[in-house]
């Protein structure tokens, strides 16, 4: 996707924040551009890491979430506040790279599985037909072979169409490969733990037999088919390669590990320690995973934080230098909140309309009511903490709550949400800042 196409896609879900979208779009396109270059130049082109600065609820995490859905790239979102420096209890920063490798391998595995869907279906059908019509003994006559093939063909059509789903057959239930997916565990420990688990957990009968319906057998045998037909070594190799060259790690709440210059948090050594541990990974180092080692030089890092209690300059200088692209996200005003309610794809109002439609209630929002929802959300943000677009969830829920609770009384009716109803539900709450602080 070109940068313009990326921004157009993000515009469907996120209102405003043009600068942030543009920076992210160029960074993503540069991933593709780099891979088209000759090998010797590829190694020299380093990703330009991004630092997003903006108060809570303005769309930092939403940009990352939509970006992950849009691009078929290995992507993980992590919270900086979960990590501690080596020697403290908690997750070590290398685990984010191990999580990225697991995400990359799962992505490649899904692609491979999609490519061989027909082979998997054929494998499953062959196994089921074998149970329904036992194979002929060796040396069978040509007539018997022809009859067998005709019967198999008819049976195959019936199984495919679901006509035989109710019948029961006995199959060997394939066991899933035992894997440790704890990204916080060093690669060597994970391998040792898997080996021990295989010794103690594996039963003498590797695949116990079980009587299941053909419908259930189709699903169970897909696991066996995937294990038999997928080239796991090739998947691991491709997964590591993609994580190295196209991987994206989104580090949220980066401001929580910044040490504020006013002094009190300087008593917490784990914050600066996390930054020091993060530095070599962002600069480029080799991290060992149970699938193999991975170089982090070309992984794109996007960090985001509100920086309400600290400033970007409170991060250690070396780490600041590794995030050369800084973009500030705008605070949301009343007009933007109105657009979020009306213009975004699958907005919160459409979600409520769909939810209540399940109960046979047709929910309709007046334009003046939507304006009022945006207005009261803005006032609540000004009077209490500014939590951006997240305030809309609380405000809309407050207005809809009673209708949602008594939905059966409104069945088959059209319920109109008017400006007067919004005012009735919210005006008193918003006027009293103490009440608003606890309810909205």
C-alpha positions as a Markdown table, in Angstrom:
| # | Residue | x | y | z |
|---|---|---|---|---|
| 1 | Unk | 0.0 | 0.0 | 0.0 |
| 2 | Unk | 1.2 | 3.5 | -0.8 |
| 3 | Unk | 1.4 | 6.1 | 2.0 |
| 4 | Unk | -1.7 | 7.8 | 0.6 |
| 5 | Unk | -3.6 | 4.5 | 0.7 |
| 6 | Unk | -2.5 | 3.8 | 4.2 |
| 7 | Unk | -3.7 | 7.2 | 5.4 |
| 8 | Unk | -7.0 | 6.7 | 3.6 |
| 9 | Unk | -7.5 | 3.4 | 5.4 |
| 10 | Unk | -6.7 | 4.9 | 8.8 |
| 11 | Unk | -9.1 | 7.8 | 8.0 |
| 12 | Unk | -12.0 | 5.4 | 8.1 |
| 13 | Unk | -11.3 | 4.6 | 11.8 |
| 14 | Unk | -9.4 | 7.6 | 13.2 |
| 15 | Unk | -10.5 | 11.2 | 12.8 |
| 16 | Unk | -7.8 | 13.8 | 12.4 |
| 17 | Unk | -4.2 | 13.2 | 13.6 |
| 18 | Unk | -2.9 | 13.7 | 10.0 |
| 19 | Unk | 0.7 | 14.2 | 11.0 |
| 20 | Unk | 0.8 | 10.9 | 13.0 |
| 21 | Unk | -0.9 | 9.0 | 10.1 |
| 22 | Unk | 1.5 | 10.5 | 7.6 |
| 23 | Unk | 4.7 | 9.6 | 9.6 |
| 24 | Unk | 3.4 | 6.0 | 10.2 |
| 25 | Unk | 2.5 | 5.6 | 6.5 |
| 26 | Unk | 5.9 | 6.7 | 5.3 |
| 27 | Unk | 7.6 | 4.4 | 7.8 |
| 28 | Unk | 5.6 | 1.4 | 6.7 |
| 29 | Unk | 6.2 | 2.1 | 3.0 |
| 30 | Unk | 9.9 | 2.4 | 3.7 |
| 31 | Unk | 9.8 | -1.2 | 4.9 |
| 32 | Unk | 8.8 | -2.2 | 1.4 |
| 33 | Unk | 11.2 | 0.2 | -0.3 |
| 34 | Unk | 14.2 | -1.1 | 1.6 |
| 35 | Unk | 13.5 | -4.7 | 0.5 |
| 36 | Unk | 13.6 | -3.7 | -3.1 |
| 37 | Unk | 17.2 | -2.3 | -2.8 |
| 38 | Unk | 20.4 | -4.3 | -3.6 |
| 39 | Unk | 21.7 | -6.3 | -0.6 |
| 40 | Unk | 24.7 | -4.1 | 0.2 |
| 41 | Unk | 22.4 | -1.0 | 0.5 |
| 42 | Unk | 19.7 | -2.9 | 2.4 |
| 43 | Unk | 22.0 | -3.4 | 5.3 |
| 44 | Unk | 22.8 | 0.3 | 5.6 |
| 45 | Unk | 19.2 | 1.5 | 5.5 |
| 46 | Unk | 18.0 | 1.6 | 9.2 |
| 47 | Unk | 14.4 | 2.1 | 10.2 |
| 48 | Unk | 13.4 | 5.5 | 11.5 |
| 49 | Unk | 11.8 | 4.8 | 14.8 |
| 50 | Unk | 8.8 | 6.9 | 15.8 |
| 51 | Unk | 7.8 | 8.5 | 19.2 |
| 52 | Unk | 4.1 | 9.5 | 19.4 |
| 53 | Unk | 3.3 | 12.0 | 22.1 |
| 54 | Unk | -0.3 | 12.8 | 23.0 |
| 55 | Unk | -2.7 | 12.7 | 25.9 |
| 56 | Unk | -4.7 | 9.5 | 26.6 |
| 57 | Unk | -7.6 | 8.7 | 24.3 |
| 58 | Unk | -6.4 | 10.7 | 21.2 |
| 59 | Unk | -5.7 | 7.7 | 19.0 |
| 60 | Unk | -2.1 | 6.6 | 19.6 |
| 61 | Unk | -2.9 | 2.9 | 20.3 |
| 62 | Unk | -5.8 | 2.9 | 17.8 |
| 63 | Unk | -3.4 | 3.9 | 15.0 |
| 64 | Unk | -1.2 | 0.9 | 16.0 |
| 65 | Unk | -4.1 | -1.5 | 16.3 |
| 66 | Unk | -5.5 | -0.6 | 12.8 |
| 67 | Unk | -2.0 | -0.7 | 11.3 |
| 68 | Unk | -1.6 | -4.2 | 12.5 |
| 69 | Unk | -4.9 | -5.3 | 11.0 |
| 70 | Unk | -4.1 | -3.6 | 7.7 |
| 71 | Unk | -0.6 | -4.8 | 7.1 |
| 72 | Unk | 0.3 | -8.5 | 6.8 |
| 73 | Unk | 3.5 | -7.7 | 8.8 |
| 74 | Unk | 4.7 | -9.3 | 12.1 |
| 75 | Unk | 3.4 | -6.9 | 14.8 |
| 76 | Unk | 3.3 | -6.9 | 18.5 |
| 77 | Unk | 2.0 | -4.3 | 20.9 |
| 78 | Unk | 3.6 | -4.2 | 24.4 |
| 79 | Unk | 3.3 | -2.1 | 27.5 |
| 80 | Unk | 6.6 | -0.5 | 28.7 |
| 81 | Unk | 5.2 | -0.5 | 32.3 |
| 82 | Unk | 5.3 | -4.3 | 32.4 |
| 83 | Unk | 9.0 | -4.5 | 32.0 |
| 84 | Unk | 11.7 | -4.3 | 34.6 |
| 85 | Unk | 15.5 | -4.3 | 34.4 |
| 86 | Unk | 17.4 | -7.6 | 34.8 |
| 87 | Unk | 17.5 | -8.7 | 38.4 |
| 88 | Unk | 14.0 | -7.4 | 39.3 |
| 89 | Unk | 10.8 | -9.5 | 39.2 |
| 90 | Unk | 8.9 | -9.0 | 35.9 |
| 91 | Unk | 9.3 | -9.3 | 32.2 |
| 92 | Unk | 12.7 | -8.6 | 30.6 |
| 93 | Unk | 12.8 | -6.4 | 27.5 |
| 94 | Unk | 14.2 | -9.2 | 25.3 |
| 95 | Unk | 10.9 | -11.0 | 25.6 |
| 96 | Unk | 9.2 | -8.4 | 23.3 |
| 97 | Unk | 11.5 | -9.7 | 20.5 |
| 98 | Unk | 10.6 | -13.3 | 21.3 |
| 99 | Unk | 6.9 | -12.4 | 21.2 |
| 100 | Unk | 7.5 | -10.8 | 17.8 |
| 101 | Unk | 9.1 | -14.0 | 16.5 |
| 102 | Unk | 6.2 | -16.1 | 17.7 |
| 103 | Unk | 3.7 | -13.7 | 16.0 |
| 104 | Unk | 5.7 | -13.8 | 12.8 |
| 105 | Unk | 5.9 | -17.6 | 12.8 |
| 106 | Unk | 2.1 | -17.9 | 13.5 |
| 107 | Unk | 1.5 | -15.4 | 10.6 |
| 108 | Unk | 3.6 | -17.5 | 8.2 |
| 109 | Unk | 2.0 | -20.7 | 9.4 |
| 110 | Unk | -1.5 | -19.3 | 8.7 |
| 111 | Unk | -0.4 | -18.2 | 5.2 |
| 112 | Unk | 1.1 | -21.7 | 4.4 |
| 113 | Unk | -2.1 | -23.3 | 5.8 |
| 114 | Unk | -4.2 | -21.1 | 3.5 |
| 115 | Unk | -2.1 | -22.1 | 0.5 |
| 116 | Unk | -2.6 | -25.8 | 1.1 |
| 117 | Unk | -6.3 | -25.7 | 2.1 |
| 118 | Unk | -7.3 | -28.1 | -0.7 |
| 119 | Unk | -4.5 | -30.5 | 0.3 |
| 120 | Unk | -5.7 | -30.4 | 3.9 |
| 121 | Unk | -9.3 | -31.0 | 2.8 |
| 122 | Unk | -8.3 | -34.0 | 0.6 |
| 123 | Unk | -6.2 | -35.5 | 3.5 |
| 124 | Unk | -9.2 | -35.2 | 5.9 |
| 125 | Unk | -11.6 | -36.7 | 3.4 |
| 126 | Unk | -9.3 | -39.6 | 2.6 |
| 127 | Unk | -9.0 | -40.4 | 6.3 |
| 128 | Unk | -12.8 | -40.3 | 6.8 |
| 129 | Unk | -13.5 | -42.4 | 3.6 |
| 130 | Unk | -11.0 | -45.0 | 4.8 |
| 131 | Unk | -13.0 | -45.4 | 8.0 |
| 132 | Unk | -16.3 | -45.6 | 6.2 |
| 133 | Unk | -15.2 | -47.9 | 3.4 |
| 134 | Unk | -12.2 | -50.1 | 4.4 |
| 135 | Unk | -9.6 | -50.3 | 1.6 |
| 136 | Unk | -9.6 | -53.4 | -0.7 |
| 137 | Unk | -7.1 | -56.2 | 0.0 |
| 138 | Unk | -4.2 | -56.6 | -2.4 |
| 139 | Unk | -4.9 | -58.6 | -5.5 |
| 140 | Unk | -8.6 | -57.6 | -5.8 |
| 141 | Unk | -10.2 | -58.0 | -9.3 |
| 142 | Unk | -10.6 | -55.1 | -11.6 |
| 143 | Unk | -14.4 | -55.2 | -11.2 |
| 144 | Unk | -14.1 | -55.0 | -7.4 |
| 145 | Unk | -11.6 | -52.0 | -7.8 |
| 146 | Unk | -14.1 | -50.2 | -10.1 |
| 147 | Unk | -17.0 | -50.8 | -7.7 |
| 148 | Unk | -14.8 | -49.6 | -4.8 |
| 149 | Unk | -13.9 | -46.4 | -6.6 |
| 150 | Unk | -17.5 | -45.7 | -7.5 |
| 151 | Unk | -18.7 | -46.2 | -3.9 |
| 152 | Unk | -15.8 | -44.1 | -2.6 |
| 153 | Unk | -16.6 | -41.3 | -5.1 |
| 154 | Unk | -20.3 | -41.3 | -4.0 |
| 155 | Unk | -19.3 | -41.4 | -0.3 |
| 156 | Unk | -16.8 | -38.6 | -0.8 |
| 157 | Unk | -19.6 | -36.3 | -2.3 |
| 158 | Unk | -21.9 | -37.1 | 0.6 |
| 159 | Unk | -19.2 | -36.4 | 3.2 |
| 160 | Unk | -18.3 | -33.1 | 1.5 |
| 161 | Unk | -21.9 | -32.0 | 1.4 |
| 162 | Unk | -22.4 | -32.8 | 5.1 |
| 163 | Unk | -25.0 | -35.5 | 4.6 |
| 164 | Unk | -22.9 | -38.0 | 6.7 |
| 165 | Unk | -22.1 | -35.5 | 9.5 |
| 166 | Unk | -24.3 | -37.3 | 12.0 |
| 167 | Unk | -22.6 | -40.7 | 11.7 |
| 168 | Unk | -19.9 | -41.7 | 14.2 |
| 169 | Unk | -16.5 | -43.1 | 13.4 |
| 170 | Unk | -13.5 | -44.0 | 15.5 |
| 171 | Unk | -10.4 | -42.0 | 14.9 |
| 172 | Unk | -7.0 | -41.5 | 16.5 |
| 173 | Unk | -7.1 | -38.1 | 18.1 |
| 174 | Unk | -3.9 | -36.2 | 17.2 |
| 175 | Unk | -2.1 | -34.5 | 20.0 |
| 176 | Unk | -0.9 | -31.0 | 19.5 |
| 177 | Unk | 2.8 | -30.5 | 19.7 |
| 178 | Unk | 3.7 | -29.3 | 23.2 |
| 179 | Unk | 5.1 | -25.8 | 23.0 |
| 180 | Unk | 6.1 | -23.3 | 25.7 |
| 181 | Unk | 4.9 | -19.9 | 24.5 |
| 182 | Unk | 6.2 | -17.9 | 27.4 |
| 183 | Unk | 8.1 | -15.1 | 25.7 |
| 184 | Unk | 9.7 | -14.1 | 29.0 |
| 185 | Unk | 11.5 | -17.4 | 29.3 |
| 186 | Unk | 15.1 | -17.5 | 27.8 |
| 187 | Unk | 15.4 | -19.7 | 24.8 |
| 188 | Unk | 17.6 | -22.3 | 26.5 |
| 189 | Unk | 15.1 | -22.7 | 29.4 |
| 190 | Unk | 12.1 | -23.1 | 27.0 |
| 191 | Unk | 13.8 | -25.9 | 25.1 |
| 192 | Unk | 14.8 | -27.8 | 28.3 |
| 193 | Unk | 11.2 | -27.4 | 29.7 |
| 194 | Unk | 9.7 | -28.7 | 26.5 |
| 195 | Unk | 12.0 | -31.7 | 26.5 |
| 196 | Unk | 11.1 | -32.5 | 30.1 |
| 197 | Unk | 7.4 | -32.0 | 29.4 |
| 198 | Unk | 7.5 | -34.4 | 26.4 |
| 199 | Unk | 9.1 | -37.1 | 28.6 |
| 200 | Unk | 6.6 | -36.8 | 31.4 |
| 201 | Unk | 3.4 | -35.9 | 29.6 |
| 202 | Unk | 3.7 | -38.2 | 26.5 |
| 203 | Unk | 1.6 | -41.3 | 27.1 |
| 204 | Unk | 2.5 | -44.8 | 25.8 |
| 205 | Unk | -0.4 | -44.5 | 23.4 |
| 206 | Unk | 0.6 | -41.4 | 21.5 |
| 207 | Unk | -2.7 | -40.9 | 19.7 |
| 208 | Unk | -5.6 | -42.4 | 21.8 |
| 209 | Unk | -8.7 | -43.6 | 19.8 |
| 210 | Unk | -12.0 | -41.8 | 20.2 |
| 211 | Unk | -15.5 | -42.2 | 18.8 |
| 212 | Unk | -16.7 | -38.9 | 17.3 |
| 213 | Unk | -19.2 | -37.7 | 14.7 |
| 214 | Unk | -17.9 | -37.1 | 11.2 |
| 215 | Unk | -18.5 | -33.3 | 11.7 |
| 216 | Unk | -16.1 | -33.4 | 14.7 |
| 217 | Unk | -13.7 | -35.6 | 12.9 |
| 218 | Unk | -13.3 | -33.1 | 10.1 |
| 219 | Unk | -12.1 | -30.5 | 12.6 |
| 220 | Unk | -9.9 | -32.8 | 14.6 |
| 221 | Unk | -8.2 | -34.3 | 11.5 |
| 222 | Unk | -7.3 | -30.8 | 10.2 |
| 223 | Unk | -4.7 | -30.6 | 13.1 |
| 224 | Unk | -3.2 | -33.9 | 12.0 |
| 225 | Unk | -3.2 | -32.8 | 8.3 |
| 226 | Unk | -1.5 | -29.5 | 9.1 |
| 227 | Unk | 1.2 | -31.2 | 11.1 |
| 228 | Unk | 1.7 | -33.8 | 8.3 |
| 229 | Unk | 1.6 | -31.4 | 5.3 |
| 230 | Unk | 3.3 | -28.2 | 6.6 |
| 231 | Unk | 7.0 | -27.8 | 6.3 |
| 232 | Unk | 7.7 | -26.5 | 9.9 |
| 233 | Unk | 11.4 | -25.9 | 9.3 |
| 234 | Unk | 10.7 | -23.7 | 6.2 |
| 235 | Unk | 8.0 | -21.9 | 8.3 |
| 236 | Unk | 10.5 | -21.2 | 11.1 |
| 237 | Unk | 13.1 | -19.9 | 8.7 |
| 238 | Unk | 10.6 | -17.6 | 6.9 |
| 239 | Unk | 9.1 | -16.4 | 10.2 |
| 240 | Unk | 12.5 | -15.4 | 11.6 |
| 241 | Unk | 13.4 | -13.7 | 8.3 |
| 242 | Unk | 10.2 | -11.7 | 8.3 |
| 243 | Unk | 10.5 | -10.7 | 11.9 |
| 244 | Unk | 14.0 | -9.4 | 11.2 |
| 245 | Unk | 13.2 | -7.4 | 8.0 |
| 246 | Unk | 9.5 | -6.5 | 8.4 |
| 247 | Unk | 8.8 | -6.7 | 12.2 |
| 248 | Unk | 7.1 | -3.9 | 14.0 |
| 249 | Unk | 7.1 | -3.5 | 17.8 |
| 250 | Unk | 4.7 | -0.9 | 19.3 |
| 251 | Unk | 5.8 | 0.1 | 22.8 |
| 252 | Unk | 2.9 | 1.8 | 24.6 |
| 253 | Unk | 3.2 | 3.8 | 27.8 |
| 254 | Unk | 6.9 | 4.6 | 27.2 |
| 255 | Unk | 6.4 | 7.6 | 29.5 |
| 256 | Unk | 5.9 | 5.3 | 32.5 |
| 257 | Unk | 9.6 | 4.4 | 32.4 |
| 258 | Unk | 10.8 | 8.0 | 31.9 |
| 259 | Unk | 12.4 | 9.4 | 35.1 |
| 260 | Unk | 10.8 | 12.7 | 35.9 |
| 261 | Unk | 13.2 | 15.5 | 36.6 |
| 262 | Unk | 11.3 | 16.7 | 39.6 |
| 263 | Unk | 13.1 | 13.9 | 41.5 |
| 264 | Unk | 10.8 | 11.6 | 43.5 |
| 265 | Unk | 10.7 | 8.7 | 40.9 |
| 266 | Unk | 14.5 | 8.8 | 40.7 |
| 267 | Unk | 14.4 | 6.5 | 43.8 |
| 268 | Unk | 13.1 | 3.7 | 41.4 |
| 269 | Unk | 16.1 | 2.2 | 39.7 |
| 270 | Unk | 14.1 | -0.1 | 37.6 |
| 271 | Unk | 12.8 | 2.7 | 35.4 |
| 272 | Unk | 16.2 | 3.8 | 34.1 |
| 273 | Unk | 17.2 | 0.2 | 34.1 |
| 274 | Unk | 14.4 | -0.7 | 31.6 |
| 275 | Unk | 15.6 | 2.2 | 29.4 |
| 276 | Unk | 19.2 | 0.9 | 29.5 |
| 277 | Unk | 18.0 | -2.7 | 28.7 |
| 278 | Unk | 15.8 | -1.4 | 25.9 |
| 279 | Unk | 18.6 | 0.6 | 24.3 |
| 280 | Unk | 20.7 | -2.3 | 22.8 |
| 281 | Unk | 17.5 | -3.9 | 21.3 |
| 282 | Unk | 16.4 | -0.6 | 19.7 |
| 283 | Unk | 20.0 | 0.1 | 18.5 |
| 284 | Unk | 20.4 | -3.4 | 17.1 |
| 285 | Unk | 21.6 | -6.5 | 18.8 |
| 286 | Unk | 21.2 | -10.3 | 18.5 |
| 287 | Unk | 18.4 | -11.9 | 20.7 |
| 288 | Unk | 18.3 | -15.7 | 21.1 |
| 289 | Unk | 14.9 | -17.3 | 20.8 |
| 290 | Unk | 13.9 | -21.0 | 20.8 |
| 291 | Unk | 13.4 | -20.8 | 17.0 |
| 292 | Unk | 16.9 | -19.3 | 16.4 |
| 293 | Unk | 18.7 | -16.0 | 16.9 |
| 294 | Unk | 17.3 | -12.8 | 15.4 |
| 295 | Unk | 19.0 | -9.4 | 14.7 |
| 296 | Unk | 17.0 | -6.4 | 15.8 |
| 297 | Unk | 18.8 | -3.9 | 13.6 |
| 298 | Unk | 15.9 | -3.6 | 11.1 |
| 299 | Unk | 12.9 | -4.0 | 13.4 |
| 300 | Unk | 10.7 | -0.8 | 13.4 |
| 301 | Unk | 10.0 | 0.5 | 16.9 |
| 302 | Unk | 7.1 | 2.8 | 17.5 |
| 303 | Unk | 6.8 | 4.2 | 21.0 |
| 304 | Unk | 3.9 | 6.1 | 22.4 |
| 305 | Unk | 3.2 | 7.9 | 25.7 |
| 306 | Unk | 1.0 | 10.7 | 27.2 |
| 307 | Unk | 4.0 | 12.3 | 29.0 |
| 308 | Unk | 1.6 | 14.0 | 31.4 |
| 309 | Unk | 3.9 | 13.5 | 34.5 |
| 310 | Unk | 7.2 | 13.5 | 32.5 |
| 311 | Unk | 8.7 | 14.9 | 29.3 |
| 312 | Unk | 10.3 | 13.1 | 26.3 |
| 313 | Unk | 13.5 | 14.7 | 27.4 |
| 314 | Unk | 13.3 | 12.7 | 30.7 |
| 315 | Unk | 14.2 | 9.6 | 28.7 |
| 316 | Unk | 17.9 | 8.9 | 28.6 |
| 317 | Unk | 19.6 | 10.7 | 25.8 |
| 318 | Unk | 20.8 | 7.6 | 23.9 |
| 319 | Unk | 17.2 | 6.3 | 23.8 |
| 320 | Unk | 15.8 | 9.6 | 22.6 |
| 321 | Unk | 18.4 | 9.5 | 19.8 |
| 322 | Unk | 17.0 | 6.1 | 18.6 |
| 323 | Unk | 13.5 | 7.7 | 18.1 |
| 324 | Unk | 14.4 | 10.4 | 15.6 |
| 325 | Unk | 10.8 | 10.9 | 14.3 |
| 326 | Unk | 8.6 | 12.7 | 16.9 |
| 327 | Unk | 5.0 | 13.4 | 16.3 |
| 328 | Unk | 2.6 | 15.2 | 18.6 |
| 329 | Unk | -1.1 | 14.2 | 18.5 |
| 330 | Unk | -3.8 | 16.9 | 18.8 |
| 331 | Unk | -6.2 | 17.0 | 21.7 |
| 332 | Unk | -9.8 | 16.3 | 20.7 |
| 333 | Unk | -12.3 | 19.2 | 20.6 |
| 334 | Unk | -16.1 | 19.0 | 20.4 |
| 335 | Unk | -16.2 | 18.9 | 16.6 |
| 336 | Unk | -13.7 | 16.0 | 16.4 |
| 337 | Unk | -15.8 | 14.1 | 19.0 |
| 338 | Unk | -18.9 | 14.6 | 16.9 |
| 339 | Unk | -17.0 | 13.3 | 13.8 |
| 340 | Unk | -15.8 | 10.2 | 15.8 |
| 341 | Unk | -19.5 | 9.4 | 16.6 |
| 342 | Unk | -20.7 | 9.9 | 13.0 |
| 343 | Unk | -17.9 | 9.4 | 10.5 |
| 344 | Unk | -15.8 | 6.5 | 11.7 |
| 345 | Unk | -16.5 | 3.0 | 10.4 |
| 346 | Unk | -18.3 | 0.9 | 13.0 |
| 347 | Unk | -18.6 | 3.9 | 15.4 |
| 348 | Unk | -19.9 | 3.4 | 18.9 |
| 349 | Unk | -23.4 | 4.6 | 17.8 |
| 350 | Unk | -23.5 | 1.9 | 15.1 |
| 351 | Unk | -22.3 | -0.7 | 17.6 |
| 352 | Unk | -25.2 | 0.2 | 19.9 |
| 353 | Unk | -27.7 | 0.2 | 17.0 |
| 354 | Unk | -26.5 | -3.3 | 16.0 |
| 355 | Unk | -26.6 | -4.6 | 19.6 |
| 356 | Unk | -30.1 | -3.5 | 20.3 |
| 357 | Unk | -31.2 | -4.7 | 16.9 |
| 358 | Unk | -30.6 | -8.2 | 18.2 |
| 359 | Unk | -33.5 | -7.6 | 20.7 |
| 360 | Unk | -35.7 | -6.2 | 17.9 |
| 361 | Unk | -35.2 | -2.6 | 18.9 |
| 362 | Unk | -34.5 | 0.0 | 16.3 |
| 363 | Unk | -32.3 | 2.7 | 17.8 |
| 364 | Unk | -32.2 | 6.1 | 16.1 |
| 365 | Unk | -30.0 | 9.0 | 17.1 |
| 366 | Unk | -31.0 | 12.6 | 16.2 |
| 367 | Unk | -28.2 | 14.8 | 14.8 |
| 368 | Unk | -28.9 | 17.2 | 17.6 |
| 369 | Unk | -28.6 | 14.4 | 20.2 |
| 370 | Unk | -25.2 | 13.4 | 18.7 |
| 371 | Unk | -24.0 | 17.0 | 18.9 |
| 372 | Unk | -25.2 | 17.0 | 22.6 |
| 373 | Unk | -23.3 | 13.8 | 23.3 |
| 374 | Unk | -20.1 | 15.3 | 21.9 |
| 375 | Unk | -20.8 | 18.6 | 23.9 |
| 376 | Unk | -21.2 | 16.9 | 27.2 |
| 377 | Unk | -18.2 | 14.6 | 26.6 |
| 378 | Unk | -16.1 | 17.7 | 26.0 |
| 379 | Unk | -17.3 | 19.5 | 29.1 |
| 380 | Unk | -16.7 | 16.3 | 31.2 |
| 381 | Unk | -13.1 | 16.2 | 29.8 |
| 382 | Unk | -12.5 | 19.8 | 30.7 |
| 383 | Unk | -13.9 | 19.6 | 34.2 |
| 384 | Unk | -12.3 | 16.3 | 35.2 |
| 385 | Unk | -9.3 | 14.4 | 33.6 |
| 386 | Unk | -9.1 | 14.7 | 29.8 |
| 387 | Unk | -9.5 | 11.1 | 28.6 |
| 388 | Unk | -10.2 | 12.0 | 25.0 |
| 389 | Unk | -12.5 | 9.7 | 22.9 |
| 390 | Unk | -12.8 | 7.2 | 25.7 |
| 391 | Unk | -15.2 | 9.6 | 27.4 |
| 392 | Unk | -17.7 | 8.9 | 24.6 |
| 393 | Unk | -18.1 | 5.3 | 25.8 |
| 394 | Unk | -19.1 | 6.4 | 29.3 |
| 395 | Unk | -21.4 | 9.2 | 28.1 |
| 396 | Unk | -23.3 | 7.1 | 25.5 |
| 397 | Unk | -23.6 | 4.2 | 27.9 |
| 398 | Unk | -25.1 | 6.5 | 30.5 |
| 399 | Unk | -27.8 | 7.6 | 28.0 |
| 400 | Unk | -28.6 | 4.2 | 26.6 |
| 401 | Unk | -28.4 | 2.2 | 29.9 |
| 402 | Unk | -32.1 | 2.2 | 30.7 |
| 403 | Unk | -33.2 | 1.3 | 27.2 |
| 404 | Unk | -30.6 | -1.5 | 27.0 |
| 405 | Unk | -31.7 | -2.8 | 30.4 |
| 406 | Unk | -35.5 | -2.9 | 29.5 |
| 407 | Unk | -34.9 | -3.9 | 25.8 |
| 408 | Unk | -37.8 | -6.4 | 25.9 |
| 409 | Unk | -40.3 | -3.6 | 26.6 |
| 410 | Unk | -39.2 | -1.8 | 23.4 |
| 411 | Unk | -39.3 | -4.9 | 21.2 |
| 412 | Unk | -40.5 | -4.2 | 17.6 |
| 413 | Unk | -40.3 | -0.4 | 18.3 |
| 414 | Unk | -38.2 | 2.5 | 17.0 |
| 415 | Unk | -36.6 | 4.3 | 19.9 |
| 416 | Unk | -35.4 | 7.8 | 19.1 |
| 417 | Unk | -32.5 | 9.3 | 21.1 |
| 418 | Unk | -33.3 | 13.1 | 21.3 |
| 419 | Unk | -31.3 | 16.1 | 22.5 |
| 420 | Unk | -33.8 | 16.4 | 25.4 |
| 421 | Unk | -33.2 | 12.8 | 26.5 |
| 422 | Unk | -29.4 | 13.3 | 26.4 |
| 423 | Unk | -29.7 | 16.6 | 28.4 |
| 424 | Unk | -32.0 | 14.8 | 31.0 |
| 425 | Unk | -29.5 | 12.0 | 31.5 |
| 426 | Unk | -26.3 | 14.1 | 31.5 |
| 427 | Unk | -26.8 | 17.7 | 32.4 |
| 428 | Unk | -27.0 | 17.3 | 36.1 |
| 429 | Unk | -24.0 | 14.9 | 36.2 |
| 430 | Unk | -21.8 | 17.2 | 34.1 |
| 431 | Unk | -22.8 | 20.3 | 36.1 |
| 432 | Unk | -21.5 | 18.7 | 39.3 |
| 433 | Unk | -17.8 | 18.1 | 38.7 |
| 434 | Unk | -17.5 | 15.9 | 41.8 |
| 435 | Unk | -20.3 | 13.6 | 40.6 |
| 436 | Unk | -18.9 | 13.6 | 37.0 |
| 437 | Unk | -15.5 | 12.6 | 38.3 |
| 438 | Unk | -16.9 | 9.3 | 39.7 |
| 439 | Unk | -19.7 | 8.5 | 37.2 |
| 440 | Unk | -18.5 | 9.9 | 33.9 |
